[in-house]
C-alpha cells in the first residue's frame, strides 16, 4: 500500500504541476502547491493533523474569496489546536474529564433504565 500511495502521489504531483503550469497564473500555482501538500499529507505513511496545515494555508489563499476561504481558514485553525507537535493538545487535555463524563453518563443511564421484573407468575 505504501508503494501504491507513493506512485499515486507522484502521479498526482505531476498532474498538478502540469495543470498549474498550463494556466500560468499565480493563483493556480499556489492552488497546485496546496493540492500537492494535501496529497503528500494524505498519501504519506503517517498522518498527523499538523501535516495538513501548510496545504490548508495555501488553499485558503488560493480559493475564491468568500465563504470557501473562511471555511478553509477555520479548519486550519481548528487543526492547529487539535494536536500540537509536542503531543499536547486538545485530546491530551480532555481525555480524563471526558472519560469521567462518559462514565457518569453511563451510570446515570443504567440507573434510570426501567428494570424488568422477570417472568410473570401464574401464567
Secondary structure, DSSP 8 states (H G I E B T S, - for coil): -HHHHHHHHHHHHHHHHHHHHHH--HHHHHHHHHHHHHHHHHHSS---GGGGHHHHHHHHHHS-TTHHHHHHHHHHHHHHHHB-TTS-BHHHHHHHHHHHHHHHHHHHHHHHS-----S-TT-
